[in-house]
Structures are given as structure tokens and as C-alpha cells.
Amino acid sequence: MKKIISILLALIMCSTLLSLASCGGSKTGQTGTYTEDETEGEVIEEDGEDGPNVDGDGNTTSDKASSNNNGGSGSGKKVDKNEEQFFLNVPSELKGTTVKFATWIDHKSCDYSHVFSDFTKLTGINVEIVPVTQSDYIVKLSGMKAAGTAPDVIVENEGNFPRTLALLQPITEAATGINVKDAFWDQNVTKLYTINGKCYAINGNNSSWQMASPLVYYNIPLLKKYGIKNPNSYVKENNWTLETFFKCMEDCRKAGIATGGEIDLTVYSHIYGGGPYHYDAATAKYSNTMGTQRFKNMWAQLTTYSEKGVVKLTNSWASSLTSGNTGIVFTGAYGLRKQPGWFYQMDSDDIGYAYPPKEKASDANYPTSTMTRAYCIAAGAKNPKGAGYFLRYFLNDDWYGDDEIFKDSRAREMHYSLQKMKNFSSPIIDGVIKTQYDDYKAFYNELATSTPAQVNTNIEKVSQKMDYCIKKANALIDAAR
């Protein structure tokens, strides 16, 4: 009997160790791990429709179905019976066919990989991932179209449109089985990608693959270590503003942190400067907005803090947040996700999240913008109707578990809250820049390296680049009319 008990105890200990190993994140460069009690409240605690729900203990809660609900194959989430019935009526001729999905993400190695096998079990339609790197996406897909090997599904990222238009077919019910006016689809996205009455890209109303607004991330243990007041503390005082945002980064720099803060210019300029361009979905036209006083004022402020060494101006997310060399980062919402999210190697307890700061404390709401991501049917697709079924399944979060998508409950709450705030009147569709430049750094470099005294002159120079980009982008759109 003693031998049996010893074996059982050993098995329990091994099981516990394996569980801890599988749940822990990489701690490279971190200054400490904090308990659940210490990280509570690190998400903005604001009542109302623009903030996460908070219970009496200060814990964030969700009005989404919890990951403990029954129903939904493999996900643990409760799927609407009518929606499940939709997939039970797949035409027999589609069973055994394959949908080819061109993407740079290896979805089948992620926590939610069961979504693909579950879809096949339910519908009989297979899904093949066609790996295409993000940097070569347009070039490779153009070659595949010319060779007659086009995939069925294409990703429309904000850095692709309008270059993707030549690779797409309009989404019609006759060709794809998709009724773009169905309530399942987000009509804001549908309108955004409709040109001359033809819709080219869609996303689900209930889809985490529709990116949320940009936000502020911060390294919790790093700020605690140096006694730096964090963004959430300013929020509680209703004093999270651009002034305190830069003060927070300045405090980080004074404390000896290598980089006080990093700002992604491609998203920051849209929220605080109106962006270098404006895309009008109603007319499907780009226009240059770099000459506005608001845009100039924003750059005057940025270059002033950059010259002081307080902030680093970048054109991408900041991996230095994970390494512990940066206190605060302003960038897109993809950092809220598990693998392949930007900060997936960072322990979730070590990341704080906050809305973009207000320009003035008296502002009624936190500012926002719209990151865009949508999905399309390729011109030359061999299985467009199978692709239609796949997209309806893939773009419905009810088939996923929340713990398979986001780093933790705080990240999940921030995502849903930011989604509610999105403003489609000034979307970030940066593909206009990539009509002429391989990367954003080449376009923004003269501004990012300017001194405050040089910035207005350099805005005029870069504005001429923008005029040329806009001319090319509008021509690509006109060709699709």
C-alpha cells in the first residue's frame, strides 16, 4: 500500500510541475514576476461602455461567454444553435474539397488550432495553409495568380490595401455564398472595402481577427522597481493625458531605463495628428492631410521629446518591452494576443495595458482610431464557396476559447473595450505608403530624425512623397471600379 501511495504522490508532483511549465512565459530580461493580487487593476478600471466591466473586488469581468461554458467543439464556448445549424447544411459537393488560405501566420501551431480541425469535422471541408511571408505577400500572390495557382482566401491587412485589389474578386452571394449584408458581418468593415457597389473584404461582428484600436503597453515590474507612477494610477485620478504620458516616459529615462518609451508613428499620428492621409470610404479616395496644423503640432511635440532622449520614434512594435529595456510602448493591439502576438514571450503578469491618453483631462472620452484587418476571396479561387463557409467559421470567436486568443483576462477585456471605441471615420489603411515604399521607415525617416527646428520643413518634403503615393493608390482603386 505504501508503495502505491508513493507512486501516486510522485505522479501528482510530476503533473503539477508539467502544468507550471506549460503555463509559464519566458522571463528573459524581466525584473520579477508579480502575483495575481499585484497585477489586478493594471487594466483601466472605468465603468460605462468605453471601459472594461469591473466587479466589486476590482477584477475585470467579461460579458462574453466564458471559456468554462459548454458547447462548441473543442473550444469550450457556447455557439448559437442557429449558427451551428448553418454549417450542417453544407452542400454535398463541397465535402472533401479544400480551401487554400494564404497567410504568414502558422495558425495550425497556435492554441486555437482545433478551430481548423473542428471546421473540417463539422463541414467535411479541408483547410490548407499556404505560407506566404508578410513582406512578400503582394509579390508572391501576384505570381500565384499569374501561374493559375491562386489561393482561395487572402488577408487584407492595413499595409496591403489598395495593392491587393488586383488580386481579389468582388464578394457576391452567387460566387461565394456570402451575403455581405447579413448581420453576421461587420457592416463598418463591409462599407470600408466597398468600391462602386462592389465589396472586396469582410470581417465578422464577433471576430478577434478584426484588430482593436492602438493602445499603451507598459512593463509592470520595471516601473515598480524604480517607483515610477504607472498609467493606471493616472487613470484613477482622471489624469491620463499626453502630458502625463510623456512624464511617465521621462521618469523612466531619468531612472536609467535604456529607453523611456517607444512610439509607433504609423498609429500614433492617426490618433493625435489626424494622420498623414485620410481615406474616405464613401468616395473610396485618399487625400493628403499632412499640411494641417494639428499634424504639425503633433510632430513638434514628438521631436521635442525625441531630441531630449525621452522617447524613441519607430515604425513598428517594440520588442524591447519584453527584454526589459523599455518602460512604455504605444503601438497596435496585436500585442494583446497569445502566440503569435507581439509580446507572446513576455509573462502576462508583467504587462500593463492602458487606453491612448487624452489630449486634455477634461476630454469626455479616450481617443481612438481604427486598425483594419479583413479577409477576401482571391481572383482565380478554385473553391470560393468553400472559402465562404470557412470565413464564416474562422471569423466567429464563439468557436474559440478566450484563453486561446489573449494573453490573459486583462488583455481580453482591453481588446473588447477598444473594439467598442473604434471609429471608422478615419481608418488606418497604410497601404497607400507601400504603393511606393518597401517599408514605413523609408517614408517617415526624415520626420523621425528631425529636430523641432527642422520638422515643419521636413513635413513639406515628406508631403510631396505622400502626394505621389496618393496618386498611385487612387489609380489602383479607380482600376477596380
C-alpha positions in Angstrom: 0.0 0.0 0.0 2.8 2.4 0.9 4.4 1.7 -2.5 1.2 2.6 -4.3 0.7 5.8 -2.3 4.3 6.8 -3.1 3.7 6.2 -6.8 0.5 8.3 -6.7 2.3 11.2 -4.9 5.1 11.1 -7.5 2.6 11.2 -10.3 0.8 14.2 -8.7 4.1 16.1 -8.3 5.1 15.4 -11.9 1.7 16.6 -13.1 1.9 19.8 -11.1 5.4 20.5 -12.5 4.3 20.0 -16.0 1.3 22.3 -15.5 3.5 25.0 -14.2 6.0 24.6 -17.1 3.2 24.8 -19.7 1.6 27.9 -18.2 4.7 30.0 -17.6 6.0 32.5 -20.1 9.6 33.4 -20.9 11.1 35.6 -18.2 14.2 36.7 -20.2 15.3 40.2 -19.1 12.4 40.6 -16.6 12.8 42.1 -13.2 10.4 39.9 -11.4 7.1 38.1 -11.5 4.1 39.5 -9.7 1.2 37.7 -8.1 -2.4 38.0 -9.3 -3.2 40.4 -6.5 -0.4 42.7 -7.6 -1.4 42.8 -11.2 -5.1 43.4 -10.5 -6.2 46.8 -11.7 -3.4 47.2 -14.2 -6.1 47.4 -16.9 -8.0 50.7 -16.9 -10.9 50.4 -14.4 -13.6 52.6 -15.9 -17.3 52.0 -15.9 -19.5 52.5 -18.9 -19.5 51.3 -22.4 -15.9 52.6 -23.1 -14.3 50.6 -20.4 -13.9 47.0 -19.1 -16.5 45.8 -16.7 -15.2 45.6 -13.1 -16.6 43.7 -10.2 -16.6 44.8 -6.5 -13.1 43.5 -5.9 -11.6 45.4 -8.8 -11.3 42.3 -11.1 -12.2 42.7 -14.7 -15.1 40.7 -15.9 -16.5 39.9 -19.4 -19.9 39.9 -20.9 -18.6 37.5 -23.5 -19.2 33.8 -23.0 -16.6 32.4 -20.6 -14.2 29.7 -21.5 -15.9 27.4 -19.0 -19.2 27.3 -20.9 -20.3 24.1 -22.5 -20.8 23.7 -26.3 -18.6 24.5 -29.3 -16.4 21.7 -30.5 -13.1 21.8 -28.6 -13.4 25.5 -27.7 -15.5 25.2 -24.5 -17.5 28.2 -25.7 -21.3 28.2 -26.3 -22.1 28.5 -30.0 -25.5 29.7 -31.1 -27.6 26.8 -32.3 -28.7 28.6 -35.5 -25.1 29.3 -36.3 -24.2 25.7 -35.8 -27.1 24.6 -38.0 -25.7 26.9 -40.8 -22.7 24.5 -41.1 -24.8 21.4 -41.0 -26.3 22.4 -44.3 -23.1 22.4 -46.3 -23.8 21.3 -49.9 -22.6 17.7 -50.5 -20.4 18.8 -53.5 -18.2 20.9 -51.1 -17.5 17.9 -48.8 -14.0 16.6 -49.4 -12.9 19.8 -51.1 -10.0 22.0 -49.8 -9.9 25.8 -49.0 -6.4 27.3 -49.5 -5.7 30.1 -47.1 -2.7 32.3 -47.9 -1.2 33.7 -44.7 2.0 34.5 -42.9 0.6 33.0 -39.6 1.0 29.3 -38.9 -2.5 29.1 -37.4 -2.3 25.3 -37.0 0.5 25.6 -34.5 -1.3 28.1 -32.3 -3.5 27.4 -29.2 -6.7 27.7 -31.3 -5.5 25.2 -33.9 -8.5 23.0 -33.1 -10.7 25.6 -34.9 -9.4 24.2 -38.3 -9.9 20.6 -37.5 -13.3 21.3 -35.9 -14.4 23.1 -39.0 -13.4 20.1 -41.1 -15.2 17.6 -38.8 -18.4 19.8 -39.0 -18.4 20.5 -42.7 -16.2 18.0 -44.4 -14.2 20.9 -46.0 -10.5 20.8 -45.5 -8.3 23.8 -45.0 -4.7 24.1 -46.3 -2.5 26.9 -45.0 -0.5 28.4 -47.9 2.5 30.0 -46.2 3.4 33.4 -47.7 5.6 35.8 -45.8 4.0 39.2 -44.9 6.8 41.2 -46.5 6.4 39.4 -49.8 2.7 38.9 -49.7 1.6 41.0 -52.7 4.5 39.9 -54.9 4.1 36.2 -54.2 0.3 36.3 -54.6 0.6 38.2 -57.9 2.9 35.4 -59.1 0.5 32.7 -58.0 -2.4 34.5 -59.8 -0.4 34.7 -63.0 0.5 31.0 -62.7 -3.1 30.0 -62.2 -2.4 28.7 -58.6 -4.2 31.5 -56.7 -5.3 30.6 -53.1 -9.0 30.9 -52.1 -8.6 33.2 -49.1 -6.4 36.3 -48.8 -5.7 38.5 -45.8 -6.4 42.2 -46.2 -4.0 44.0 -43.7 -3.8 47.7 -43.3 -0.4 47.6 -45.1 -1.8 45.9 -48.2 -4.8 47.9 -49.5 -5.2 49.1 -52.2 -2.4 46.9 -53.7 -4.5 43.8 -53.0 -7.4 44.9 -55.2 -5.9 43.4 -58.4 -5.7 40.0 -56.6 -9.4 40.0 -55.4 -12.8 39.2 -56.7 -15.9 41.1 -55.5 -17.7 39.1 -52.8 -21.0 38.1 -54.3 -23.5 35.6 -52.9 -23.7 33.9 -56.3 -20.0 33.2 -56.4 -19.1 32.7 -52.7 -22.4 32.0 -50.9 -21.6 35.1 -48.7 -24.3 37.7 -48.3 -22.3 40.7 -47.2 -25.4 42.4 -45.8 -26.0 39.6 -43.4 -25.9 40.7 -39.7 -23.1 38.2 -39.1 -20.7 40.5 -41.0 -19.4 43.8 -39.6 -21.1 46.4 -41.8 -18.5 49.0 -40.9 -15.8 46.8 -42.5 -18.1 46.0 -45.4 -18.6 49.7 -46.2 -14.9 50.4 -45.8 -14.0 47.9 -48.5 -16.8 48.6 -50.9 -15.9 50.3 -54.1 -18.5 51.4 -56.7 -21.0 49.0 -55.0 -18.6 46.0 -55.0 -17.4 44.6 -51.7 -13.9 43.2 -51.6 -13.2 42.4 -47.9 -15.2 41.3 -44.9 -14.9 40.5 -41.2 -17.2 39.1 -38.6 -19.0 41.2 -36.0 -17.8 38.7 -33.4 -14.2 38.3 -34.6 -11.0 39.0 -32.7 -9.3 38.9 -36.1 -10.6 42.4 -36.5 -7.9 44.4 -34.8 -8.7 46.8 -32.0 -7.5 50.4 -31.6 -3.9 51.1 -30.7 -3.0 51.3 -27.0 -0.3 51.8 -24.4 1.6 48.9 -23.0 4.0 49.1 -20.1 6.4 46.9 -18.2 4.9 46.5 -14.7 7.9 45.1 -12.8 10.2 47.6 -14.4 8.1 50.6 -13.3 7.6 49.1 -9.9 11.3 48.5 -9.5 12.1 52.2 -10.0 9.0 53.6 -8.2 7.6 55.1 -11.3 3.9 56.1 -11.3 2.2 53.9 -13.9 -0.5 54.8 -16.4 -3.2 53.1 -14.4 -2.5 55.4 -11.4 -3.0 58.4 -13.6 -6.2 56.9 -15.0 -7.7 56.5 -11.5 -7.0 60.3 -11.0 -8.6 61.1 -14.4 -5.3 62.5 -15.3 -4.1 60.1 -18.1 -3.2 62.7 -20.7 -0.5 63.4 -23.2 1.3 65.4 -20.5 1.4 62.6 -18.0 2.1 60.1 -20.8 5.3 61.9 -21.7 6.1 62.5 -18.0 5.9 58.8 -17.4 8.4 58.1 -20.2 10.6 60.9 -18.9 10.6 59.4 -15.4 11.6 56.0 -16.9 14.5 57.7 -18.7 15.6 59.6 -15.6 15.6 56.3 -13.6 18.2 54.9 -16.0 15.9 52.7 -18.1 17.6 52.4 -21.6 14.5 53.7 -23.5 11.9 55.6 -21.6 9.3 54.9 -24.2 8.7 53.9 -27.8 6.0 55.3 -30.1 4.9 53.6 -33.3 4.4 56.6 -35.6 2.1 54.8 -38.1 -0.6 54.6 -35.4 0.2 57.5 -33.1 0.0 60.1 -35.9 -3.6 59.0 -36.8 -4.9 59.5 -33.3 -3.1 62.7 -32.4 -2.3 64.3 -35.7 -5.2 63.2 -37.9 -2.7 61.0 -39.9 -0.6 61.9 -42.9 -3.5 60.9 -45.1 -7.3 60.4 -44.9 -9.2 57.6 -46.6 -12.8 58.4 -47.3 -14.7 55.1 -47.6 -17.8 56.9 -49.1 -15.8 58.0 -52.2 -13.0 55.4 -52.0 -10.4 58.2 -52.2 -7.2 59.1 -50.4 -6.3 62.7 -49.6 -3.2 64.3 -48.1 -3.6 65.7 -44.6 0.0 66.5 -43.7 -0.5 70.2 -44.0 -2.9 70.6 -41.1 -1.8 72.5 -38.0 -2.8 69.5 -35.9 -0.4 67.3 -37.7 2.4 69.9 -37.4 1.7 70.4 -33.7 1.9 66.7 -33.0 5.3 66.4 -34.8 6.6 69.4 -32.9 5.8 67.7 -29.6 7.2 64.3 -30.7 10.5 65.7 -32.0 10.9 67.8 -28.8 10.8 64.7 -26.6 12.8 62.7 -29.1 15.6 65.3 -29.0 15.6 65.0 -25.2 16.1 61.3 -25.5 12.9 60.6 -23.7 11.2 58.7 -26.5 12.2 56.6 -29.4 10.2 57.1 -32.6 9.7 53.8 -34.5 7.5 52.3 -37.3 6.8 49.0 -35.6 6.1 47.3 -32.3 8.8 47.3 -29.7 10.4 44.0 -28.7 12.5 45.9 -26.1 9.4 45.9 -23.8 9.9 42.1 -23.4 13.6 42.4 -22.8 13.1 45.0 -20.0 14.9 47.8 -21.8 11.8 49.9 -22.4 9.2 51.2 -19.9 6.3 52.2 -22.1 5.2 51.4 -25.7 2.5 53.0 -27.8 1.6 50.6 -30.7 -1.2 48.4 -32.2 -3.4 45.9 -30.4 -1.7 42.7 -31.7 0.4 42.7 -28.5 -2.8 41.6 -26.6 -2.7 38.2 -28.2 -1.0 34.9 -27.3 1.3 33.4 -29.9 1.8 34.8 -32.5 1.1 38.1 -30.7 4.0 40.6 -30.5 4.7 40.1 -26.8 3.8 36.4 -26.5 7.2 35.6 -24.9 6.6 38.0 -22.1 4.9 36.8 -18.9 1.3 38.1 -19.0 1.6 39.3 -15.4 4.4 41.7 -16.4 2.4 43.7 -19.0 0.2 46.6 -18.2 -2.4 48.0 -20.6 -3.9 51.4 -20.9 -6.0 53.4 -23.5 -4.4 56.0 -25.6 -4.1 59.1 -23.3 -6.5 62.0 -23.6 -5.2 65.2 -25.0 -6.7 67.1 -22.0 -8.0 65.7 -18.8 -11.4 67.4 -19.5 -11.9 65.4 -22.7 -15.0 63.3 -22.4 -13.5 60.1 -23.9 -10.2 58.5 -24.6 -9.2 58.9 -28.2 -9.2 56.0 -30.6 -8.6 55.0 -34.2 -9.3 52.0 -36.4 -6.8 49.4 -37.2 -8.0 47.4 -40.2 -7.8 43.7 -41.0 -10.2 41.9 -43.2 -10.5 38.8 -45.4 -11.1 38.3 -49.1 -11.8 35.8 -51.8 -9.0 35.7 -54.3 -9.4 36.2 -58.0 -8.9 32.8 -59.6 -10.0 31.0 -56.4 -10.8 27.3 -57.1 -13.2 26.9 -54.1 -14.9 30.3 -53.4 -18.0 28.7 -51.9 -15.9 26.5 -49.6 -14.0 29.7 -48.7 -17.3 31.4 -47.8 -18.1 28.7 -45.3 -14.6 28.8 -43.9 -14.6 32.5 -43.3 -17.9 32.4 -41.5 -16.5 29.8 -39.1 -13.0 31.3 -38.7 -14.3 34.8 -38.1 -16.6 33.9 -35.2 -15.0 33.9 -31.8 -17.6 31.6 -30.4 -15.8 28.7 -31.9 -12.7 29.7 -29.8 -11.9 29.8 -26.1 -10.9 33.3 -24.9 -7.9 31.7 -23.2 -6.7 30.5 -26.6 -6.6 34.0 -28.1 -5.5 36.5 -25.5 -2.6 36.6 -23.0 -4.9 36.8 -20.0 -8.3 38.2 -18.9 -7.0 41.7 -18.7 -5.8 41.6 -22.3 -9.2 40.1 -23.4 -11.1 42.9 -21.6 -8.9 45.6 -23.1 -9.5 44.1 -26.6 -13.2 44.1 -26.3 -13.3 47.6 -24.7 -11.1 49.0 -27.5 -13.3 47.3 -30.1 -16.3 49.2 -28.7 -14.4 52.5 -29.1 -13.4 52.1 -32.8 -14.0 55.0 -35.1 -14.2 54.1 -38.8 -14.3 57.8 -39.9 -10.5 57.9 -40.0 -9.3 54.3 -40.6 -5.6 53.3 -40.7 -5.1 51.9 -44.1 -1.4 52.4 -44.6 -1.1 50.5 -47.8 -1.1 53.9 -49.5 2.5 54.4 -48.4 3.5 50.9 -49.6 2.5 51.7 -53.1 5.9 53.5 -53.4 7.9 52.4 -50.3 9.0 49.0 -49.2 8.7 49.9 -45.5 7.4 52.8 -43.4 10.8 53.7 -42.2 11.8 54.9 -45.6 8.8 57.1 -45.7 8.9 58.5 -42.2 12.7 58.7 -41.7 13.1 62.4 -42.4 10.4 63.2 -39.8 11.5 60.6 -37.3 15.1 62.1 -37.3 14.1 65.7 -37.4 14.8 68.3 -34.7 12.0 70.6 -33.6 13.5 73.3 -35.7 13.6 71.2 -38.9 10.3 69.4 -38.6 8.0 71.8 -40.5 10.4 71.9 -43.4 10.7 68.2 -43.5 6.9 67.8 -43.3 6.7 69.7 -46.6 9.3 67.4 -48.1 7.5 64.2 -47.0 4.2 65.7 -48.0 5.4 65.6 -51.6 6.2 61.9 -51.2 2.6 61.4 -49.9 1.1 63.2 -52.9 2.8 60.7 -55.2 1.7 57.7 -53.0 -1.9 59.0 -53.0 -1.9 59.4 -56.8 -0.8 55.8 -57.2 -3.2 54.5 -54.6 -6.2 56.3 -56.1 -5.3 55.0 -59.5 -5.3 51.4 -58.2 -8.7 52.0 -56.7 -10.0 53.5 -59.9 -8.9 50.5 -61.8 -11.1 48.3 -59.6 -14.3 50.4 -60.2 
